[in-house]
Amino acid sequence: MVERTSEPKLNAARPAKPKLNAARPAKPASEAQPEILRAVSRLGAEHGRPSSGEMASGAHRSQWSFHRLFRSVTGEAPVGFARRVALDRAAARLAAGDDVAIAALAADAGFASHEGFTRAFVRRFGLPPSAHRARGLAGATPAEATEHQRIVEATAPCVGLYRIDERTGKTTMTADMPTGDTAMDVRALDGFSALIMRRRVSRETVAQALGECLPKVFEHIQRSGLTMTSPPFARYPEVGIGTFLVECGMAVADPGDGDATEGIERIDVPPGRAVVAIHKGGYESLGDTYGAIERWLDEQSLKAGGPPWETYLTDPGDHPDPADWRTEITQPLAD
């Protein structure tokens, strides 16, 4: 008897073909950071309010994937982020005295109607657009109003992203970073007033504190009709072995007393001499430049005369490559 071999089954399941449109593998925030910063840069360079689909398309991702990665890096959903930036920039134009029609400003900001723009504006700033423009910037000269608008334009997309590489764990060391020959510049500084929020933090949580505090100070300044006179900064009045006190804020022309209920306080920094150094590169190596300043003080037989602070001259969204980031470190000198 001849044994018959089994015939292949015609209906057997075929091997699954790879899906051409399958979502990319999930990325941790550290790996997604450069991609999302490029998206923030594109958003910052444009006016208006792109849709989530347009932003995802620009990043060559599905909306779901882009939304998840964007939130993991910035802490905001893409649509909410774009709306906030558009409103902040519109408010700065109005406060600086731009006589643009509200309907035209609403269209520029990406809103479909004057009414929708006004509702969103009131929710963020507490006043309708026309009243915000009528109030203007308290006591600001035309030059100060123009500088305020410039600061808001540059800062709005990035106000929660300073020291982002420390928060996401992204290593950004490059050959362009400090190598021990950081230039030191001794300057006579004018005093200034600022609004800040204080946090006691560890070295690992300073980025988180900046991400929480700077957006609140930034919004308070705009809601109050105050005039920004500097980019965001972080000041360090107390430095310990394990923790230190950080003051996150912005210089303001006439800050008033702040808002105690929100933890926003006024500080007044006196005039005097200081040594200033420009840190080039990612934030995680800022300690190298602080160390260079300490060594220089020893070599020059000089002493620190007050808390140092770092001012973020460039924004991570404007310059996605950390090699292009510039942070000004100021160390007051003793008399």
Order of alpha helices (4+ residues) and beta strands (2+ residues): alpha-alpha-alpha-alpha-alpha-alpha-alpha-alpha-alpha-beta-beta-alpha-beta-beta-beta-beta-alpha-beta-beta
